[in-house]
Amino acid sequence: MIKNMKNIIYIGFISLFLLSSCDKIEMPYIETLPGVVVTVTFPPLDRSSVYRKILVEEYTGHTCTNCPDGHDKISELSMIFGDTLVPIGIHATSFANPISGLYKYDFRVKEGLELAKDFEIYAIPVAVINRTKFGGNELGLLMEQWQNAIQNVSRTIYAGIQIKDSVMGGTLLNVYTKTTMLEEYNSPLRLSVFLVEDNIIKPQRNGTQDIEDYSHNHVLRASFNGTYGVTLTSDGILTKDSAYIKGYGLDFKEKDWKMKDCSIVVILHDPVTKEVLQVEVLKQK
């Protein structure tokens, strides 16, 4: 719970309880909705430090002979655009299917398969840039289109996202998000929270070669709140200068994830247009 003399804090469980003696709600206010109990406090958002980050969903597969070129392209673009880019590697299509022998490991997750189906991803490697169509009718873009699409993403800064986390009982990862709206947006929005992992050493086909110790990076491992996340208010409308806090939990017991190589990716998006308005990442320590 965050205390602020100028704010009124709402906690949404069964009903809303007013925790201020003020008679009038002054913006910004903080709203905490049902979910994991929020046990952390967030500092005020430094608005001058917020910039528009760009989600790059790279569709790949471990038996896809050209997909290492896609991995290399993501690395190249990350060098150009720095932390403006937030990549997620999604293993999908038949090239992601596990097969006996060298490629028996299963990278697939249900959320990634659902996204691939909904975005009509049939051939890889392709990437979806900010879930926006650029110069055509398809979301999935070929490698030679990625940089131009990134450069053409709107730079309007709609929101800032802050992330904190904690590990409970050794196997429960709790994530807390604070979403602050900086511009008006009159359509409902949803917030998705994903877990991704770097440095997964597993085989990858590369041309005619089988690379047994290939490092798979930014691989989608799980979702904290479903493929398309949740709304932060009853109608999904977020008000300018308002902040919304939410907590989520994920149990990684019996998973082979290495938490030191994992990151939390939080995506604020329009479920109708699919556009990503803001994305933020927190690397595990």
Phi and psi restraints in degrees (value plus and minus 20) as a CYANA .aco file:
   2 ILE   PHI    -123.1   -83.1
   2 ILE   PSI     107.8   147.8
   3 LYS   PHI    -121.7   -81.7
   3 LYS   PSI     114.3   154.3
   4 ASN   PHI    -172.4  -132.4
   4 ASN   PSI     108.2   148.2
   5 MET   PHI     -81.8   -41.8
   5 MET   PSI     -43.5    -3.5
   6 LYS   PHI    -121.5   -81.5
   6 LYS   PSI     -21.8    18.2
   7 ASN   PHI    -132.2   -92.2
   7 ASN   PSI     134.0   174.0
   8 ILE   PHI    -133.4   -93.4
   8 ILE   PSI     111.6   151.6
   9 ILE   PHI    -125.7   -85.7
   9 ILE   PSI     110.4   150.4
  10 TYR   PHI    -130.3   -90.3
  10 TYR   PSI     116.6   156.6
  11 ILE   PHI    -139.1   -99.1
  11 ILE   PSI      97.3   137.3
  12 GLY   PHI    -116.6   -76.6
  12 GLY   PSI      74.3   114.3
  13 PHE   PHI    -132.5   -92.5
  13 PHE   PSI    -121.4   -81.4
  14 ILE   PHI    -103.4   -63.4
  14 ILE   PSI     -59.0   -19.0
  15 SER   PHI    -163.8  -123.8
  15 SER   PSI     153.0   193.0
  16 LEU   PHI    -117.2   -77.2
  16 LEU   PSI     111.9   151.9
  17 PHE   PHI    -133.4   -93.4
  17 PHE   PSI     107.0   147.0
  18 LEU   PHI     -99.9   -59.9
  18 LEU   PSI     102.8   142.8
  19 LEU   PHI    -132.9   -92.9
  19 LEU   PSI      13.2    53.2
  20 SER   PHI    -163.0  -123.0
  20 SER   PSI     131.3   171.3
  21 SER   PHI    -107.5   -67.5
  21 SER   PSI     -24.0    16.0
  22 CYS   PHI     -89.6   -49.6
  22 CYS   PSI     127.9   167.9
  23 ASP   PHI    -108.6   -68.6
  23 ASP   PSI     -41.3    -1.3
  24 LYS   PHI    -140.8  -100.8
  24 LYS   PSI     115.3   155.3
  25 ILE   PHI     -97.3   -57.3
  25 ILE   PSI     104.6   144.6
  26 GLU   PHI    -129.6   -89.6
  26 GLU   PSI     117.7   157.7
  27 MET   PHI    -105.3   -65.3
  27 MET   PSI     129.8   169.8
  28 PRO   PHI    -102.6   -62.6
  28 PRO   PSI     133.3   173.3
  29 TYR   PHI    -134.8   -94.8
  29 TYR   PSI     143.2   183.2
  30 ILE   PHI    -133.6   -93.6
  30 ILE   PSI     113.4   153.4
  31 GLU   PHI    -144.4  -104.4
  31 GLU   PSI     106.6   146.6
  32 THR   PHI    -133.2   -93.2
  32 THR   PSI     102.3   142.3
  33 LEU   PHI    -122.7   -82.7
  33 LEU   PSI     148.7   188.7
  34 PRO   PHI     -77.5   -37.5
  34 PRO   PSI     129.1   169.1
  35 GLY   PHI     128.7   168.7
  35 GLY   PSI    -167.8  -127.8
  36 VAL   PHI     -86.8   -46.8
  36 VAL   PSI     114.3   154.3
  37 VAL   PHI     -82.9   -42.9
  37 VAL   PSI     109.1   149.1
  38 VAL   PHI     -99.9   -59.9
  38 VAL   PSI      98.0   138.0
  39 THR   PHI    -133.5   -93.5
  39 THR   PSI      -7.1    32.9
  40 VAL   PHI    -144.1  -104.1
  40 VAL   PSI     143.4   183.4
  41 THR   PHI    -137.2   -97.2
  41 THR   PSI     128.7   168.7
  42 PHE   PHI    -128.5   -88.5
  42 PHE   PSI     121.3   161.3
  43 PRO   PHI     -91.8   -51.8
  43 PRO   PSI     140.8   180.8
  44 PRO   PHI     -76.9   -36.9
  44 PRO   PSI     124.0   164.0
  45 LEU   PHI     -92.3   -52.3
  45 LEU   PSI     107.3   147.3
  46 ASP   PHI    -103.3   -63.3
  46 ASP   PSI      75.4   115.4
  47 ARG   PHI     -83.2   -43.2
  47 ARG   PSI     -48.7    -8.7
  48 SER   PHI     -88.5   -48.5
  48 SER   PSI     -37.7     2.3
  49 SER   PHI    -116.5   -76.5
  49 SER   PSI     -21.0    19.0
  50 VAL   PHI    -109.1   -69.1
  50 VAL   PSI     113.4   153.4
  51 TYR   PHI    -157.6  -117.6
  51 TYR   PSI     143.2   183.2
  52 ARG   PHI     -94.2   -54.2
  52 ARG   PSI      98.1   138.1
  53 LYS   PHI    -118.5   -78.5
  53 LYS   PSI     139.6   179.6
  54 ILE   PHI    -144.6  -104.6
  54 ILE   PSI     107.2   147.2
  55 LEU   PHI    -106.4   -66.4
  55 LEU   PSI     109.5   149.5
  56 VAL   PHI    -140.4  -100.4
  56 VAL   PSI      87.5   127.5
  57 GLU   PHI    -115.7   -75.7
  57 GLU   PSI      87.2   127.2
  58 GLU   PHI    -113.4   -73.4
  58 GLU   PSI      98.7   138.7
  59 TYR   PHI    -113.7   -73.7
  59 TYR   PSI     108.5   148.5
  60 THR   PHI    -168.8  -128.8
  60 THR   PSI     158.8   198.8
  61 GLY   PHI    -185.2  -145.2
  61 GLY   PSI     127.8   167.8
  62 HIS   PHI     -95.5   -55.5
  62 HIS   PSI     -34.2     5.8
  63 THR   PHI    -126.5   -86.5
  63 THR   PSI      -9.1    30.9
  64 CYS   PHI    -102.0   -62.0
  64 CYS   PSI      95.5   135.5
  65 THR   PHI     -88.6   -48.6
  65 THR   PSI     -45.5    -5.5
  66 ASN   PHI    -116.9   -76.9
  66 ASN   PSI     -26.1    13.9
  67 CYS   PHI     -87.3   -47.3
  67 CYS   PSI     -50.2   -10.2
  68 PRO   PHI     -77.6   -37.6
  68 PRO   PSI     -49.6    -9.6
  69 ASP   PHI     -84.1   -44.1
  69 ASP   PSI     -56.8   -16.8
  70 GLY   PHI     -86.1   -46.1
  70 GLY   PSI     -62.2   -22.2
  71 HIS   PHI     -78.9   -38.9
  71 HIS   PSI     -64.5   -24.5
  72 ASP   PHI     -83.9   -43.9
  72 ASP   PSI     -56.8   -16.8
  73 LYS   PHI     -85.9   -45.9
  73 LYS   PSI     -59.5   -19.5
  74 ILE   PHI     -81.6   -41.6
  74 ILE   PSI     -62.5   -22.5
  75 SER   PHI     -82.2   -42.2
  75 SER   PSI     -61.4   -21.4
  76 GLU   PHI     -83.4   -43.4
  76 GLU   PSI     -64.8   -24.8
  77 LEU   PHI     -88.3   -48.3
  77 LEU   PSI     -52.2   -12.2
  78 SER   PHI     -86.9   -46.9
  78 SER   PSI     -52.9   -12.9
  79 MET   PHI     -87.9   -47.9
  79 MET   PSI     -54.8   -14.8
  80 ILE   PHI     -96.2   -56.2
  80 ILE   PSI     -66.6   -26.6
  81 PHE   PHI    -121.4   -81.4
  81 PHE   PSI     -25.2    14.8
  82 GLY   PHI      42.4    82.4
  82 GLY   PSI    -165.4  -125.4
  83 ASP   PHI     -98.5   -58.5
  83 ASP   PSI     -13.2    26.8
  84 THR   PHI     -83.3   -43.3
  84 THR   PSI     -50.7   -10.7
  85 LEU   PHI    -111.1   -71.1
  85 LEU   PSI     116.3   156.3
  86 VAL   PHI    -144.1  -104.1
  86 VAL   PSI      80.6   120.6
  87 PRO   PHI    -109.8   -69.8
  87 PRO   PSI     127.9   167.9
  88 ILE   PHI    -151.6  -111.6
  88 ILE   PSI     106.4   146.4
  89 GLY   PHI    -113.1   -73.1
  89 GLY   PSI      99.5   139.5
  90 ILE   PHI    -135.7   -95.7
  90 ILE   PSI      95.8   135.8
  91 HIS   PHI    -105.4   -65.4
  91 HIS   PSI      98.5   138.5
  92 ALA   PHI    -173.7  -133.7
  92 ALA   PSI     153.9   193.9
  93 THR   PHI      50.5    90.5
  93 THR   PSI     158.9   198.9
  94 SER   PHI     -84.1   -44.1
  94 SER   PSI     -41.2    -1.2
  95 PHE   PHI     -91.2   -51.2
  95 PHE   PSI     -31.6     8.4
  96 ALA   PHI    -117.8   -77.8
  96 ALA   PSI     -26.4    13.6
  97 ASN   PHI     -85.4   -45.4
  97 ASN   PSI     116.0   156.0
  98 PRO   PHI     -91.5   -51.5
  98 PRO   PSI     122.4   162.4
  99 ILE   PHI    -152.8  -112.8
  99 ILE   PSI     136.4   176.4
 100 SER   PHI     -81.2   -41.2
 100 SER   PSI     130.4   170.4
 101 GLY   PHI      73.0   113.0
 101 GLY   PSI    -153.4  -113.4
 102 LEU   PHI     -82.8   -42.8
 102 LEU   PSI     -53.2   -13.2
 103 TYR   PHI    -129.2   -89.2
 103 TYR   PSI      22.5    62.5
 104 LYS   PHI    -101.9   -61.9
 104 LYS   PSI     -35.0     5.0
 105 TYR   PHI     -90.2   -50.2
 105 TYR   PSI     122.1   162.1
 106 ASP   PHI    -130.3   -90.3
 106 ASP   PSI      86.8   126.8
 107 PHE   PHI    -103.9   -63.9
 107 PHE   PSI     -32.4     7.6
 108 ARG   PHI     -90.8   -50.8
 108 ARG   PSI     126.6   166.6
 109 VAL   PHI    -153.4  -113.4
 109 VAL   PSI     133.0   173.0
 110 LYS   PHI     -81.4   -41.4
 110 LYS   PSI     -55.7   -15.7
 111 GLU   PHI     -85.2   -45.2
 111 GLU   PSI     -61.0   -21.0
 112 GLY   PHI     -85.9   -45.9
 112 GLY   PSI     -60.3   -20.3
 113 LEU   PHI     -86.0   -46.0
 113 LEU   PSI     -56.5   -16.5
 114 GLU   PHI     -87.1   -47.1
 114 GLU   PSI     -62.7   -22.7
 115 LEU   PHI     -81.7   -41.7
 115 LEU   PSI     -64.4   -24.4
 116 ALA   PHI     -80.9   -40.9
 116 ALA   PSI     -60.7   -20.7
 117 LYS   PHI     -86.5   -46.5
 117 LYS   PSI     -67.9   -27.9
 118 ASP   PHI     -86.4   -46.4
 118 ASP   PSI     -53.5   -13.5
 119 PHE   PHI    -111.7   -71.7
 119 PHE   PSI     -15.0    25.0
 120 GLU   PHI      37.5    77.5
 120 GLU   PSI      33.0    73.0
 121 ILE   PHI    -111.7   -71.7
 121 ILE   PSI      90.0   130.0
 122 TYR   PHI    -134.7   -94.7
 122 TYR   PSI     -44.9    -4.9
 123 ALA   PHI    -149.5  -109.5
 123 ALA   PSI     124.8   164.8
 124 ILE   PHI    -153.5  -113.5
 124 ILE   PSI     137.8   177.8
 125 PRO   PHI    -102.8   -62.8
 125 PRO   PSI     115.8   155.8
 126 VAL   PHI    -158.9  -118.9
 126 VAL   PSI     145.7   185.7
 127 ALA   PHI    -155.4  -115.4
 127 ALA   PSI     125.9   165.9
 128 VAL   PHI    -124.4   -84.4
 128 VAL   PSI     100.0   140.0
 129 ILE   PHI    -119.1   -79.1
 129 ILE   PSI      90.0   130.0
 130 ASN   PHI      36.8    76.8
 130 ASN   PSI       1.2    41.2
 131 ARG   PHI      34.7    74.7
 131 ARG   PSI      19.9    59.9
 132 THR   PHI    -146.7  -106.7
 132 THR   PSI     121.8   161.8
 133 LYS   PHI    -103.7   -63.7
 133 LYS   PSI     114.5   154.5
 134 PHE   PHI    -145.2  -105.2
 134 PHE   PSI      90.6   130.6
 135 GLY   PHI      47.1    87.1
 135 GLY   PSI       4.7    44.7
 136 GLY   PHI    -197.4  -157.4
 136 GLY   PSI    -186.9  -146.9
 137 ASN   PHI    -125.4   -85.4
 137 ASN   PSI     -19.0    21.0
 138 GLU   PHI    -130.9   -90.9
 138 GLU   PSI     123.0   163.0
 139 LEU   PHI     -97.6   -57.6
 139 LEU   PSI     -58.2   -18.2
 140 GLY   PHI     -95.5   -55.5
 140 GLY   PSI     100.5   140.5
 141 LEU   PHI    -130.5   -90.5
 141 LEU   PSI     126.5   166.5
 142 LEU   PHI     -94.2   -54.2
 142 LEU   PSI     140.3   180.3
 143 MET   PHI     -74.6   -34.6
 143 MET   PSI     -59.9   -19.9
 144 GLU   PHI     -88.7   -48.7
 144 GLU   PSI     -30.6     9.4
 145 GLN   PHI    -117.0   -77.0
 145 GLN   PSI     -32.4     7.6
 146 TRP   PHI     -83.3   -43.3
 146 TRP   PSI     -68.9   -28.9
 147 GLN   PHI     -84.1   -44.1
 147 GLN   PSI     -62.4   -22.4
 148 ASN   PHI     -83.4   -43.4
 148 ASN   PSI     -59.8   -19.8
 149 ALA   PHI     -83.9   -43.9
 149 ALA   PSI     -62.2   -22.2
 150 ILE   PHI     -80.8   -40.8
 150 ILE   PSI     -62.6   -22.6
 151 GLN   PHI     -87.4   -47.4
 151 GLN   PSI     -41.0    -1.0
 152 ASN   PHI    -120.0   -80.0
 152 ASN   PSI     -14.3    25.7
 153 VAL   PHI     -87.6   -47.6
 153 VAL   PSI     117.4   157.4
 154 SER   PHI     -77.4   -37.4
 154 SER   PSI     121.2   161.2
 155 ARG   PHI    -120.3   -80.3
 155 ARG   PSI      -8.3    31.7
 156 THR   PHI     -81.3   -41.3
 156 THR   PSI     109.2   149.2
 157 ILE   PHI    -117.8   -77.8
 157 ILE   PSI      75.5   115.5
 158 TYR   PHI     -99.1   -59.1
 158 TYR   PSI     -52.5   -12.5
 159 ALA   PHI    -176.2  -136.2
 159 ALA   PSI     140.2   180.2
 160 GLY   PHI    -139.0   -99.0
 160 GLY   PSI     119.4   159.4
 161 ILE   PHI    -140.5  -100.5
 161 ILE   PSI     109.4   149.4
 162 GLN   PHI    -134.0   -94.0
 162 GLN   PSI     123.6   163.6
 163 ILE   PHI    -151.7  -111.7
 163 ILE   PSI     117.8   157.8
 164 LYS   PHI    -154.5  -114.5
 164 LYS   PSI     141.2   181.2
 165 ASP   PHI    -168.0  -128.0
 165 ASP   PSI     146.5   186.5
 166 SER   PHI    -176.5  -136.5
 166 SER   PSI     131.8   171.8
 167 VAL   PHI    -128.8   -88.8
 167 VAL   PSI     106.4   146.4
 168 MET   PHI    -131.9   -91.9
 168 MET   PSI     111.5   151.5
 169 GLY   PHI      43.9    83.9
 169 GLY   PSI      -4.6    35.4
 170 GLY   PHI      64.6   104.6
 170 GLY   PSI     -40.4    -0.4
 171 THR   PHI    -153.5  -113.5
 171 THR   PSI     -20.5    19.5
 172 LEU   PHI    -129.6   -89.6
 172 LEU   PSI      95.8   135.8
 173 LEU   PHI    -116.6   -76.6
 173 LEU   PSI      97.0   137.0
 174 ASN   PHI    -121.6   -81.6
 174 ASN   PSI     117.2   157.2
 175 VAL   PHI    -144.6  -104.6
 175 VAL   PSI     117.3   157.3
 176 TYR   PHI    -143.4  -103.4
 176 TYR   PSI     113.6   153.6
 177 THR   PHI    -144.7  -104.7
 177 THR   PSI     123.7   163.7
 178 LYS   PHI    -145.0  -105.0
 178 LYS   PSI      97.9   137.9
 179 THR   PHI    -130.2   -90.2
 179 THR   PSI      98.7   138.7
 180 THR   PHI    -132.8   -92.8
 180 THR   PSI     100.6   140.6
 181 MET   PHI    -100.8   -60.8
 181 MET   PSI     109.3   149.3
 182 LEU   PHI    -128.9   -88.9
 182 LEU   PSI     -35.9     4.1
 183 GLU   PHI    -156.4  -116.4
 183 GLU   PSI     139.1   179.1
 184 GLU   PHI     -88.6   -48.6
 184 GLU   PSI     119.0   159.0
 185 TYR   PHI    -167.5  -127.5
 185 TYR   PSI      97.4   137.4
 186 ASN   PHI    -115.1   -75.1
 186 ASN   PSI     -14.9    25.1
 187 SER   PHI    -129.1   -89.1
 187 SER   PSI     135.1   175.1
 188 PRO   PHI     -81.6   -41.6
 188 PRO   PSI     126.3   166.3
 189 LEU   PHI    -145.5  -105.5
 189 LEU   PSI     137.9   177.9
 190 ARG   PHI    -150.1  -110.1
 190 ARG   PSI     134.9   174.9
 191 LEU   PHI    -140.7  -100.7
 191 LEU   PSI     100.5   140.5
 192 SER   PHI    -127.3   -87.3
 192 SER   PSI     121.2   161.2
 193 VAL   PHI    -146.4  -106.4
 193 VAL   PSI      97.3   137.3
 194 PHE   PHI    -136.0   -96.0
 194 PHE   PSI     136.1   176.1
 195 LEU   PHI    -131.7   -91.7
 195 LEU   PSI     107.9   147.9
 196 VAL   PHI    -144.3  -104.3
 196 VAL   PSI     137.1   177.1
 197 GLU   PHI    -153.6  -113.6
 197 GLU   PSI     119.2   159.2
 198 ASP   PHI    -120.3   -80.3
 198 ASP   PSI     146.4   186.4
 199 ASN   PHI      37.1    77.1
 199 ASN   PSI      24.6    64.6
 200 ILE   PHI    -108.5   -68.5
 200 ILE   PSI      92.0   132.0
 201 ILE   PHI    -109.7   -69.7
 201 ILE   PSI      82.4   122.4
 202 LYS   PHI    -166.9  -126.9
 202 LYS   PSI     142.0   182.0
 203 PRO   PHI     -82.7   -42.7
 203 PRO   PSI     131.3   171.3
 204 GLN   PHI    -166.3  -126.3
 204 GLN   PSI     112.8   152.8
 205 ARG   PHI    -100.9   -60.9
 205 ARG   PSI     114.4   154.4
 206 ASN   PHI    -156.5  -116.5
 206 ASN   PSI      80.9   120.9
 207 GLY   PHI      43.6    83.6
 207 GLY   PSI    -142.3  -102.3
 208 THR   PHI    -115.7   -75.7
 208 THR   PSI     -16.2    23.8
 209 GLN   PHI    -122.9   -82.9
 209 GLN   PSI     132.4   172.4
 210 ASP   PHI    -130.9   -90.9
 210 ASP   PSI      92.6   132.6
 211 ILE   PHI    -115.4   -75.4
 211 ILE   PSI      88.2   128.2
 212 GLU   PHI     -96.7   -56.7
 212 GLU   PSI     -46.3    -6.3
 213 ASP   PHI    -132.1   -92.1
 213 ASP   PSI      21.0    61.0
 214 TYR   PHI     -92.2   -52.2
 214 TYR   PSI     121.5   161.5
 215 SER   PHI    -117.7   -77.7
 215 SER   PSI      88.4   128.4
 216 HIS   PHI    -108.3   -68.3
 216 HIS   PSI     107.8   147.8
 217 ASN   PHI    -139.2   -99.2
 217 ASN   PSI     140.5   180.5
 218 HIS   PHI      23.5    63.5
 218 HIS   PSI      23.3    63.3
 219 VAL   PHI    -100.7   -60.7
 219 VAL   PSI     109.4   149.4
 220 LEU   PHI     -85.8   -45.8
 220 LEU   PSI     103.2   143.2
 221 ARG   PHI    -127.0   -87.0
 221 ARG   PSI     -57.9   -17.9
 222 ALA   PHI    -189.1  -149.1
 222 ALA   PSI     147.1   187.1
 223 SER   PHI    -136.9   -96.9
 223 SER   PSI     124.6   164.6
 224 PHE   PHI    -105.0   -65.0
 224 PHE   PSI     -42.0    -2.0
 225 ASN   PHI    -167.7  -127.7
 225 ASN   PSI      12.6    52.6
 226 GLY   PHI      72.2   112.2
 226 GLY   PSI     145.6   185.6
 227 THR   PHI     -76.7   -36.7
 227 THR   PSI     -63.9   -23.9
 228 TYR   PHI    -131.3   -91.3
 228 TYR   PSI      -6.1    33.9
 229 GLY   PHI      49.6    89.6
 229 GLY   PSI    -171.9  -131.9
 230 VAL   PHI    -156.5  -116.5
 230 VAL   PSI     141.3   181.3
 231 THR   PHI    -104.0   -64.0
 231 THR   PSI     132.3   172.3
 232 LEU   PHI    -117.2   -77.2
 232 LEU   PSI     -28.7    11.3
 233 THR   PHI    -155.4  -115.4
 233 THR   PSI     151.0   191.0
 234 SER   PHI     -81.2   -41.2
 234 SER   PSI     -54.9   -14.9
 235 ASP   PHI    -126.2   -86.2
 235 ASP   PSI     -19.6    20.4
 236 GLY   PHI      62.4   102.4
 236 GLY   PSI     -25.5    14.5
 237 ILE   PHI    -102.3   -62.3
 237 ILE   PSI     106.8   146.8
 238 LEU   PHI    -128.3   -88.3
 238 LEU   PSI     112.8   152.8
 239 THR   PHI    -113.8   -73.8
 239 THR   PSI     119.2   159.2
 240 LYS   PHI     -75.0   -35.0
 240 LYS   PSI     117.8   157.8
 241 ASP   PHI      51.7    91.7
 241 ASP   PSI      -8.4    31.6
 242 SER   PHI    -124.4   -84.4
 242 SER   PSI     132.7   172.7
 243 ALA   PHI    -145.4  -105.4
 243 ALA   PSI     125.0   165.0
 244 TYR   PHI    -151.5  -111.5
 244 TYR   PSI     104.3   144.3
 245 ILE   PHI    -130.0   -90.0
 245 ILE   PSI     118.0   158.0
 246 LYS   PHI    -164.6  -124.6
 246 LYS   PSI     131.4   171.4
 247 GLY   PHI    -143.0  -103.0
 247 GLY   PSI     125.6   165.6
 248 TYR   PHI    -159.6  -119.6
 248 TYR   PSI     133.1   173.1
 249 GLY   PHI    -150.5  -110.5
 249 GLY   PSI     130.4   170.4
 250 LEU   PHI    -165.0  -125.0
 250 LEU   PSI     104.1   144.1
 251 ASP   PHI    -111.5   -71.5
 251 ASP   PSI     102.1   142.1
 252 PHE   PHI    -128.9   -88.9
 252 PHE   PSI       3.4    43.4
 253 LYS   PHI     -80.8   -40.8
 253 LYS   PSI     116.0   156.0
 254 GLU   PHI      46.3    86.3
 254 GLU   PSI      -7.9    32.1
 255 LYS   PHI    -111.9   -71.9
 255 LYS   PSI     133.0   173.0
 256 ASP   PHI    -114.7   -74.7
 256 ASP   PSI      -3.1    36.9
 257 TRP   PHI     -87.4   -47.4
 257 TRP   PSI     119.7   159.7
 258 LYS   PHI    -118.3   -78.3
 258 LYS   PSI      86.5   126.5
 259 MET   PHI     -82.2   -42.2
 259 MET   PSI     -49.0    -9.0
 260 LYS   PHI     -85.7   -45.7
 260 LYS   PSI     -38.8     1.2
 261 ASP   PHI    -122.1   -82.1
 261 ASP   PSI     -13.7    26.3
 262 CYS   PHI    -117.6   -77.6
 262 CYS   PSI     137.9   177.9
 263 SER   PHI    -157.4  -117.4
 263 SER   PSI     134.3   174.3
 264 ILE   PHI    -124.0   -84.0
 264 ILE   PSI     108.2   148.2
 265 VAL   PHI    -136.3   -96.3
 265 VAL   PSI     105.1   145.1
 266 VAL   PHI    -134.7   -94.7
 266 VAL   PSI     108.1   148.1
 267 ILE   PHI    -143.9  -103.9
 267 ILE   PSI     101.8   141.8
 268 LEU   PHI    -120.6   -80.6
 268 LEU   PSI     100.8   140.8
 269 HIS   PHI    -164.5  -124.5
 269 HIS   PSI     139.3   179.3
 270 ASP   PHI    -112.6   -72.6
 270 ASP   PSI      94.7   134.7
 271 PRO   PHI     -89.3   -49.3
 271 PRO   PSI     -37.6     2.4
 272 VAL   PHI    -105.8   -65.8
 272 VAL   PSI     -74.5   -34.5
 273 THR   PHI    -100.8   -60.8
 273 THR   PSI     -38.3     1.7
 274 LYS   PHI      57.9    97.9
 274 LYS   PSI     -29.4    10.6
 275 GLU   PHI     -80.3   -40.3
 275 GLU   PSI     119.0   159.0
 276 VAL   PHI    -110.5   -70.5
 276 VAL   PSI     100.1   140.1
 277 LEU   PHI    -106.3   -66.3
 277 LEU   PSI     -51.2   -11.2
 278 GLN   PHI    -180.4  -140.4
 278 GLN   PSI     129.6   169.6
 279 VAL   PHI    -162.0  -122.0
 279 VAL   PSI     123.2   163.2
 280 GLU   PHI    -159.8  -119.8
 280 GLU   PSI     134.2   174.2
 281 VAL   PHI    -153.8  -113.8
 281 VAL   PSI     123.1   163.1
 282 LEU   PHI    -148.4  -108.4
 282 LEU   PSI      98.2   138.2
 283 LYS   PHI    -103.0   -63.0
 283 LYS   PSI     121.8   161.8
 284 GLN   PHI     -91.2   -51.2
 284 GLN   PSI     132.0   172.0
